[in-house]
Amino acid sequence: MSTNTPAFLIQLRRHWGKVVILAMLVISIAAASLVFAPNHQHTAATMYHCPMHPFYTSDRPGNCPICGMRLVPTVVAPAGAGGAKPAETKATTDAKPDAAGGTGIEGLAPVHASETQANLAGVRTAVATSGVLVSTVRAVGNVVADETRIRQVNTKVAGWIETLHVNAVGQFVSAGQPLFDLFSPELLASQEEYLRARQTAAQFQSSTLPEVRRGGQDLATAARRRLQLLDVPQELLERIETTGASQRTITFRAPFSGYVTEKMVLEGQRVDAGTPLLTISDLSHVWVVAQLYESEAASAIPGQRASLFLQYDDSVRLSGRVSLVYPTVDIESRTIKVRFEFGNPRMTLKPGMFVNVEIEGQRARGVLVPDSALIDTGTRQVVFVEESPGHFEPREVKAGARRDGQVLIQTGVKAGEQVAVSANFLLDSESRLRAAIGATAKPGHEQHK
C-alpha cells in the first residue's frame, strides 16, 4: 500500500465487509415496510359548502342551488387517517324523540342559526308558562226591542179620532200620558145606559123586597163593568158618577212609558174596533240577537252572563245574560241565533245598531304561549321550540282555547321552554327547505353536485 493513501481509505478497506452487510440490512427493512404497510390514503379531501347554508356540501366548486352564493372549499381529513371525520352531506329528517316526548315532524327539519342570523331575521322568543285560560266567544249582534215590552194601542169600539196628542214617531210618552181623544157613539150610549142603571138602582133601594134592591144594584154593576171592558178610564167613570152626565169624547192614555215606534193613524180619521193606532216600545231593556257557529253556540247557556261593548266607544261596557238559544240552524250560514238581554238605562242601545257581545266559556288549565307562536296550516299546528341557543326544533302541538293574545297548548310544549313568537314563517320555510334537501340526499336519491 502506498504511503500516500489517506487514512480513512485504509480504514474503509479494512472494514469493507461490515459496511456491505449493514447496507444490505437497511435495504431489507425498507422493502419489508413497503410490503406490509397498510394501504392508507393520506391525501386530504377538498369539499365545498355554502356559507349561508352549511348543510349543503359538494365535492365540486360551483354555486349554491338555494341562494346562489359561491361555494367555499373545506379540507376534510379522510376517514382512517385520524382526526376529523368526513363532513355530513345530508340533513337528517328521520323522526326522532323531542324534548316534549313527541317525535319529529315529517317535512320539517331543525333549524340552526347564529345569534347574528337570528337577530337579522327578527326571531324573538318567549317562555311558555303554565296557567288557566277562560275561553271566550265573541260575536256581532243586532239590537232589537224587547218583544215583551211592546204594546200596540187600539180601541175596542169604532169611532173618530178627534184629537191626536201624540203625532210623531220617536216621541217619548210617559205612563198615563194622553194619546188621543175618541168620539164613539157606542161608548156614548154605554155611558147613558150606565147612568140610567144607577138611577134605577137608587129607586129600587126604597123597595121592601130584597130581590128588587139586589136586581137594581146588579144592573148598575153590569153597566159599569161594560164600560170598563171597553177600556173607559177609571177617572172617567168616577167623573160620570160624580157629575151624573156622560162625556162626548173619551181620552185614551199610554199604558206604560216608552217610545212611539209606529203611528198608523191621523187626526180626524175614523177607526174600527181593533184597528192598530200606535205602537209603544219600552226600550229600558233591549234584546241583542247574535249568530254563532254551531261549535260556539255550545258555550251559550240560558242564564249565562254576557258582556256587551261598542267598537267606537270603549267606555260603554254593559252586563247582561243569555236569554234564549234558538232551536233551529240557519241553512245558508250554518249558524244558530242566540238572544241576549241587556239593561239600557241611558238609551245607549238603539234598535238596529250593531254591537259586540262576549260570552265567557269554560276554564281550562295548561301551557300558555303567545298566539303568534302558533303556525296553523289547517291540517296541523306547529310551534318552533328553541331547545338550545340557535337550535329551533319544530313541534307538532294541539292547541285549545284562545284569549287576549294567548293560546292554550294541550300537548307538544312544556312550561318553561322557549318558543319562537316572531319570524315563525321564516323558520318554517327554512325548516321545509332543509327537510327537502335532506330527503334528496338519502340513499336512493342522487346527491346534487
C-alpha positions in Angstrom: 0.0 0.0 0.0 1.4 3.4 -0.9 2.5 5.7 1.8 0.4 8.5 0.1 -3.0 6.6 0.7 -5.4 8.6 3.0 -6.1 7.1 6.4 -9.9 6.9 6.0 -9.5 4.8 2.9 -7.3 2.5 4.8 -10.0 2.1 7.5 -12.7 1.6 4.8 -10.8 -1.2 3.2 -10.2 -2.8 6.5 -13.9 -2.8 7.5 -15.5 -3.1 4.0 -17.3 -6.4 4.8 -19.1 -4.9 7.7 -20.3 -1.9 5.6 -21.7 -4.2 2.9 -23.6 -6.2 5.5 -25.1 -3.1 7.1 -26.3 -1.7 3.8 -28.0 -4.9 2.9 -29.8 -4.9 6.2 -31.2 -1.4 5.7 -32.4 -2.2 2.2 -34.2 -5.3 3.5 -36.0 -3.4 6.3 -37.2 -0.8 3.8 -38.5 -3.4 1.4 -40.4 -5.2 4.2 -42.1 -2.0 5.3 -43.3 -1.3 1.8 -44.7 -4.8 1.5 -46.6 -5.0 4.9 -47.6 -1.4 5.3 -51.5 -0.8 5.4 -53.0 0.8 2.3 -53.9 4.3 3.8 -54.7 7.3 1.7 -53.2 10.3 3.4 -54.3 12.7 0.8 -56.8 15.3 2.3 -60.2 15.6 0.5 -61.4 19.0 -0.6 -65.1 19.6 -0.2 -67.2 22.7 -0.9 -70.1 24.2 1.2 -72.3 27.2 1.1 -71.6 29.9 3.7 -75.3 30.7 4.2 -76.5 27.0 4.1 -73.6 25.0 5.6 -75.7 21.8 5.4 -75.3 21.8 1.6 -71.9 20.3 0.5 -70.4 19.3 -2.8 -67.2 17.8 -4.0 -67.0 20.2 -6.9 -66.8 24.0 -7.0 -69.8 26.0 -8.1 -72.8 27.9 -6.8 -75.3 27.1 -4.0 -78.6 26.0 -5.6 -80.5 27.6 -2.7 -79.2 31.1 -2.5 -76.8 31.2 -5.5 -73.7 32.1 -3.4 -70.3 30.8 -4.4 -69.3 27.6 -2.6 -66.2 27.8 -0.5 -63.6 25.0 -0.1 -63.3 23.0 3.1 -60.4 20.5 3.6 -61.6 17.4 5.3 -59.3 14.6 6.5 -60.4 11.2 5.1 -61.7 8.5 7.4 -59.0 6.3 8.8 -56.3 8.9 8.7 -57.0 10.1 12.2 -58.6 13.4 13.2 -61.7 14.8 11.7 -64.4 12.7 10.1 -65.9 13.5 6.7 -68.4 16.3 6.7 -72.0 15.4 6.6 -73.6 15.8 3.2 -77.2 15.5 4.0 -79.7 16.7 6.6 -81.4 14.3 8.9 -85.1 14.1 8.5 -85.9 10.8 10.2 -88.3 11.1 13.1 -86.7 11.3 16.5 -87.9 11.9 20.0 -88.0 15.5 21.1 -87.8 17.2 24.5 -91.5 17.1 25.0 -91.7 13.4 24.5 -93.0 13.6 20.9 -91.4 12.8 17.6 -90.1 14.9 14.7 -92.5 16.2 12.0 -92.5 14.8 8.5 -91.5 17.5 6.0 -89.8 19.7 8.7 -86.2 19.7 9.9 -84.5 21.5 12.8 -83.1 25.0 12.0 -79.7 26.2 13.3 -78.9 29.9 13.3 -76.3 32.0 14.9 -77.3 34.9 17.2 -76.5 37.4 14.5 -78.6 35.5 11.9 -81.5 35.2 14.3 -81.4 38.9 15.1 -81.2 39.9 11.4 -84.2 37.6 10.7 -86.2 39.1 13.5 -86.5 35.9 15.5 -87.8 36.5 19.0 -88.7 34.0 21.7 -91.0 33.9 24.7 -91.3 31.5 27.7 -94.2 29.0 27.7 -96.0 29.3 31.1 -98.5 27.2 33.0 -101.8 28.9 33.7 -105.6 29.0 33.3 -107.3 30.3 30.2 -111.0 31.1 30.0 -112.4 30.5 26.5 -114.3 33.4 25.1 -116.9 33.5 22.3 -117.2 36.9 20.6 -119.9 37.8 18.0 -121.6 40.7 16.4 -125.2 41.2 17.4 -128.1 43.3 16.4 -130.1 45.4 18.9 -133.8 44.8 18.8 -136.7 45.9 21.0 -137.7 43.5 23.8 -140.9 42.0 22.4 -142.3 41.6 25.9 -142.2 45.4 26.3 -144.0 46.4 23.1 -147.6 47.4 23.2 -150.0 48.2 20.3 -152.7 50.7 21.1 -156.1 50.3 19.6 -159.8 50.6 20.5 -162.5 48.1 21.1 -165.1 50.3 19.6 -165.5 52.2 16.3 -165.3 55.9 16.3 -163.4 59.0 15.2 -160.0 60.4 16.4 -160.9 64.0 17.2 -157.6 64.9 18.9 -154.3 63.2 18.5 -152.0 64.2 21.3 -149.0 62.1 20.1 -148.4 62.8 16.4 -144.9 61.7 15.7 -142.8 58.5 15.6 -139.9 58.5 18.1 -141.8 60.7 20.6 -141.4 59.6 24.2 -144.5 59.1 26.2 -144.9 58.5 30.0 -147.3 56.1 31.5 -150.8 57.7 31.7 -150.0 60.4 29.2 -152.9 61.3 26.9 -152.6 59.7 23.4 -155.8 60.6 21.6 -159.4 61.6 22.2 -162.0 59.3 20.7 -165.7 60.1 19.9 -167.6 56.9 19.8 -171.4 56.6 19.6 -171.2 53.2 21.2 -169.3 54.5 24.2 -171.7 57.4 24.5 -174.7 55.1 24.5 -173.0 52.9 27.1 -172.5 55.8 29.4 -176.1 56.8 29.1 -177.1 53.2 29.9 -174.9 53.3 33.0 -176.4 56.5 34.2 -180.0 55.1 33.8 -179.0 51.9 35.6 -177.7 54.0 38.5 -180.9 55.9 38.7 -182.9 52.7 38.6 -180.8 51.2 41.3 -181.3 54.2 43.5 -185.1 54.0 43.1 -185.1 50.2 43.9 -183.3 50.9 47.2 -186.5 52.1 48.8 -188.3 48.7 48.0 -189.0 46.4 50.9 -188.2 43.4 48.8 -184.5 42.3 48.9 -184.7 40.8 45.4 -185.7 44.1 43.9 -183.0 46.0 45.7 -180.4 43.4 44.6 -181.7 43.4 41.0 -181.3 47.2 40.6 -177.7 47.1 42.0 -176.7 44.2 39.7 -178.0 46.2 36.7 -175.9 49.2 37.6 -172.8 47.0 38.2 -173.2 45.3 34.8 -173.4 48.6 33.0 -170.3 49.9 34.8 -168.5 46.6 34.0 -169.3 47.1 30.3 -167.6 50.5 30.3 -164.5 49.0 32.0 -164.3 46.3 29.4 -164.4 48.9 26.6 -161.2 50.5 28.2 -163.0 53.5 29.6 -160.5 55.0 32.1 -161.3 54.8 35.8 -161.1 58.5 36.2 -163.8 59.0 33.6 -166.1 56.5 35.4 -165.7 58.5 38.6 -166.4 61.7 36.8 -169.6 60.3 35.3 -170.7 59.1 38.7 -169.9 62.5 40.3 -171.5 64.7 37.6 -174.2 62.4 36.5 -173.5 63.4 32.9 -171.9 61.4 30.0 -168.7 62.6 28.2 -168.8 63.1 24.4 -165.2 62.1 23.9 -163.0 59.7 25.9 -159.3 60.3 26.3 -157.1 57.2 25.9 -153.8 57.2 27.8 -150.4 55.4 27.4 -150.3 52.0 29.1 -146.6 52.5 30.1 -143.6 54.7 29.4 -141.8 54.2 26.1 -141.2 55.5 22.6 -143.7 55.7 19.8 -142.1 53.3 17.2 -145.1 53.2 14.9 -148.1 55.6 14.1 -150.8 54.3 11.9 -153.5 57.0 12.4 -154.1 60.6 11.6 -156.2 63.2 13.4 -159.9 63.1 12.3 -159.6 59.6 11.0 -162.4 57.1 11.5 -161.2 53.8 13.1 -162.9 50.5 13.6 -162.6 48.2 16.6 -159.2 46.6 16.7 -157.6 49.0 14.2 -153.8 49.4 15.2 -153.3 53.1 16.0 -149.9 53.4 17.8 -147.1 51.1 18.9 -145.2 52.0 22.1 -141.9 50.2 22.9 -140.2 50.3 26.3 -136.5 50.4 25.4 -135.2 50.5 29.0 -134.4 46.8 28.4 -133.5 45.5 24.9 -132.5 42.3 23.2 -129.4 41.6 21.2 -129.6 38.8 18.7 -126.3 37.3 17.5 -125.4 34.5 15.2 -122.9 31.9 16.5 -121.4 28.9 14.7 -122.5 25.5 15.9 -119.3 24.9 17.8 -119.5 28.3 19.5 -123.2 28.1 20.4 -122.5 25.1 22.7 -120.9 27.7 25.1 -124.1 29.7 25.3 -126.4 28.5 28.1 -129.6 30.4 29.1 -128.9 32.4 32.2 -125.1 32.7 31.5 -123.5 36.1 32.0 -122.5 38.0 28.9 -120.8 41.4 28.2 -121.6 44.0 25.5 -119.2 46.7 24.2 -119.1 49.1 21.4 -116.2 49.3 19.0 -116.3 53.1 18.7 -116.7 53.8 22.5 -114.5 51.9 24.9 -116.3 53.5 27.9 -119.5 51.6 27.2 -119.5 48.1 28.6 -122.8 46.5 29.8 -123.5 43.3 31.6 -126.4 41.0 30.6 -127.3 37.4 30.2 -128.2 34.8 27.6 -131.9 34.5 27.5 -132.5 32.1 24.6 -130.7 29.8 22.2 -132.9 29.4 19.2 -133.8 25.7 18.4 -133.0 25.9 14.7 -129.9 26.3 12.5 -129.7 28.7 9.6 -129.3 26.5 6.5 -127.3 29.0 4.5 -124.9 30.4 7.1 -124.8 27.3 9.3 -125.2 29.5 12.4 -127.5 29.5 15.4 -129.2 32.6 16.8 -128.6 33.4 20.4 -130.6 36.1 22.2 -129.2 38.3 25.0 -130.9 40.6 27.4 -129.3 43.9 28.5 -130.4 46.9 30.5 -130.5 50.2 28.6 -130.9 52.9 31.3 -129.2 55.7 29.3 -130.7 54.7 25.9 -127.2 53.9 24.6 -128.5 50.9 22.7 -130.9 51.6 20.0 -132.8 49.1 17.9 -131.0 48.4 14.7 -127.4 49.1 15.9 -124.6 46.5 15.7 -122.8 45.7 18.9 -120.2 43.2 20.1 -121.1 40.6 22.6 -118.9 38.3 24.5 -119.5 35.1 26.4 -117.1 33.5 28.9 -116.8 29.8 28.3 -115.2 27.0 30.2 -111.9 27.4 32.2 -109.0 25.2 31.0 -105.6 24.7 32.6 -102.5 24.1 30.5 -99.4 25.6 28.9 -99.9 29.1 27.6 -97.9 30.7 24.8 -98.5 33.8 22.7 -100.8 33.1 19.8 -98.2 34.5 17.4 -96.1 31.4 18.2 -98.6 29.0 16.6 -98.5 28.2 12.9 -101.8 26.7 11.9 -101.7 25.1 8.5 -105.3 23.7 8.7 -104.1 20.1 8.9 -101.6 20.5 11.7 -100.4 23.1 14.3 -96.7 23.7 14.7 -94.6 25.6 17.2 -90.8 26.2 17.0 -89.1 25.5 20.3 -85.5 26.8 21.0 -84.0 23.7 22.6 -80.6 25.3 22.8 -79.2 28.7 21.7 -79.8 29.0 17.9 -81.3 25.5 17.6 -85.0 25.6 16.8 -86.9 22.3 16.8 -90.4 22.1 15.1 -93.0 20.6 17.3 -96.5 19.5 16.3 -98.9 20.6 19.0 -102.6 20.5 19.9 -104.0 24.0 20.5 -107.0 24.8 22.6 -108.8 28.0 23.5 -107.5 31.4 22.7 -108.0 34.7 24.5 -106.2 38.1 25.0 -103.3 37.1 22.7 -102.7 33.8 24.3 -103.4 30.2 23.2 -103.6 27.1 25.3 -101.3 24.3 24.2 -102.7 21.0 25.3 -99.8 18.8 24.1 -96.4 19.3 22.5 -94.8 22.1 24.6 -93.8 22.1 28.3 -93.9 25.1 30.6 -90.5 26.8 30.8 -89.5 26.1 27.2 -88.6 29.0 24.8 -90.9 29.3 21.8 -90.4 31.5 18.7 -93.0 34.2 18.6 -91.8 36.2 15.6 -90.3 35.3 12.2 -92.0 31.9 12.6 -92.8 31.7 8.9 -89.1 32.3 8.1 -88.2 29.4 10.4 -91.0 27.3 8.8 -89.7 28.0 5.3 -86.1 27.2 6.3 -87.2 24.1 8.0 -89.1 22.8 5.0 -86.2 23.6 2.7 -83.7 21.7 4.9 -86.1 18.8 5.1 -86.5 18.7 1.3 -82.7 18.9 0.6 -82.1 16.2 3.3 -84.7 14.0 1.7 -82.9 14.2 -1.7 -79.6 13.3 0.0 -80.9 10.0 1.4 -79.8 6.7 -0.1 -81.7 6.1 -3.3 -81.6 9.8 -4.2 -78.8 11.2 -6.3 -77.0 14.0 -4.4 -76.9 17.3 -6.2 -73.4 18.3 -7.1 
